[in-house]
């Protein structure tokens, strides 16, 4: 019994030192990211997964060949104002880079013409939030406003 106490005490001291001496860690906003989604089945599974943790999901329809899609990923979604509001949202990344029959069926299912298209879905029913869809270019303020309304 005595050796167990010594090990526990040593573990406690080592653990405490590790925490105290560790460099500060910048905590990022945590949202559920699901993707790449490339078919109706992928999408329905993603909604079901997101439903477990999030009331809403931001659906991002993108492709590697879409120039503004790169702006969405590299500037808009990473913006601090967007990230702080995305805490309560899942992010569903639909990839239509390879134009396949499954991609075409998914776009018909979602009533999407192509990328870039972004909209918000209520995960409980899987229905799009009215007025949340943007087709084409938008800015940080536009997305922040839509995320606020859906909350």
C-alpha positions in Angstrom: 0.0 0.0 0.0 2.8 2.4 0.8 4.3 2.1 -2.7 1.0 2.9 -4.3 0.7 6.1 -2.3 4.3 7.1 -3.4 3.5 6.4 -7.1 0.3 8.4 -6.9 2.0 11.3 -5.2 4.8 11.2 -7.7 2.4 11.1 -10.6 0.5 14.0 -9.1 3.6 16.1 -8.7 4.9 15.3 -12.2 1.5 16.1 -13.7 1.2 19.3 -11.8 4.7 20.4 -13.0 3.8 19.5 -16.5 0.7 21.7 -16.4 2.5 24.6 -14.7 5.5 24.6 -16.9 3.7 23.9 -20.2 3.5 26.9 -22.6 0.0 28.5 -22.9 -2.2 26.9 -25.5 -4.5 29.0 -27.7 -7.9 27.3 -27.6 -9.8 27.6 -30.9 -13.5 27.6 -31.3 -14.7 24.0 -31.6 -17.4 23.2 -34.1 -18.2 19.9 -35.7 -16.8 19.6 -39.2 -18.1 16.8 -41.5 -16.9 16.2 -44.9 -16.1 15.7 -47.7 -19.8 15.0 -48.5 -20.3 13.8 -52.0 -23.6 12.0 -52.2 -27.2 12.2 -50.8 -26.3 9.3 -48.5 -23.2 11.1 -47.2 -25.4 14.2 -46.6 -28.2 12.4 -44.7 -25.6 10.7 -42.5 -23.8 14.0 -41.9 -27.1 15.6 -40.8 -27.8 12.7 -38.5 -24.3 13.0 -37.0 -24.5 16.8 -36.6 -27.9 16.4 -34.9 -26.2 14.7 -32.0 -24.2 17.8 -31.1 -25.7 20.8 -33.0 -29.1 22.3 -33.5 -27.9 23.9 -36.8 -25.4 23.2 -39.5 -23.8 25.5 -42.0 -23.7 23.7 -45.4 -20.9 24.8 -47.6 -21.1 23.6 -51.2 -17.6 24.0 -52.8 -15.2 22.6 -55.3 -11.4 22.9 -55.7 -11.8 24.7 -59.0 -14.1 27.4 -57.4 -12.0 30.6 -56.7 -14.4 32.1 -54.2 -14.7 28.8 -52.3 -11.0 29.3 -51.5 -11.9 32.7 -50.1 -14.7 31.2 -48.0 -12.3 28.6 -46.5 -9.2 30.9 -46.2 -10.7 34.2 -45.1 -14.4 34.0 -44.1 -14.8 30.7 -42.1 -11.6 31.4 -40.2 -12.5 35.0 -39.3 -12.8 35.5 -35.5 -16.4 36.8 -35.7 -17.5 33.9 -37.8 -15.7 31.3 -35.7 -17.2 32.6 -32.5 -20.7 32.1 -33.9 -19.8 28.7 -35.3 -19.4 27.2 -31.8 -23.1 26.2 -32.0 -23.1 25.0 -35.6 -21.8 22.0 -37.4 -20.0 22.7 -40.7 -21.0 20.3 -43.5 -18.5 20.5 -46.3 -20.0 19.3 -49.6 -17.3 18.7 -52.3 -18.4 18.7 -55.9 -14.9 18.9 -57.4 -15.3 15.7 -59.3 -18.5 16.1 -61.3 -20.1 12.7 -60.8 -23.6 11.3 -61.0 -23.7 11.2 -57.1 -22.7 14.9 -57.0 -25.4 15.8 -59.5 -28.0 13.9 -57.5 -26.9 15.6 -54.3 -27.2 19.1 -55.9 -30.7 18.3 -57.2 -31.6 17.0 -53.7 -30.5 20.2 -52.1 -31.8 22.4 -55.0 -28.3 23.8 -55.5 -27.0 24.9 -59.0 -23.3 24.7 -58.0 -20.6 26.2 -55.9 -20.2 28.5 -54.1 -23.5 28.0 -52.2 -23.8 28.3 -48.4 -27.0 27.8 -46.3 -28.1 26.9 -42.8 -30.0 23.7 -41.9 -31.9 22.9 -38.8 -30.5 19.5 -38.0 -33.6 18.1 -36.2 -35.8 18.1 -39.3 -33.0 18.5 -41.8 -34.7 21.5 -43.3 -33.1 24.7 -44.6 -33.6 27.8 -42.6 -35.5 30.2 -44.7 -33.5 33.2 -45.9 -30.2 31.6 -45.0 -28.9 30.7 -48.5 -26.3 32.6 -50.4 -25.2 31.8 -53.9 -22.0 33.4 -55.1 -19.9 35.8 -53.2 -20.6 37.2 -49.7 -18.6 38.8 -46.9 -18.0 38.1 -43.2 -20.8 40.5 -42.1 -23.3 38.7 -44.3 -22.5 35.3 -42.9 -22.4 36.6 -39.3 -25.8 38.1 -39.8 -27.2 34.8 -41.1 -25.6 32.8 -38.3 -27.1 35.2 -35.7 -30.6 34.9 -37.1 -30.5 31.1 -37.1 -29.4 30.9 -33.4 
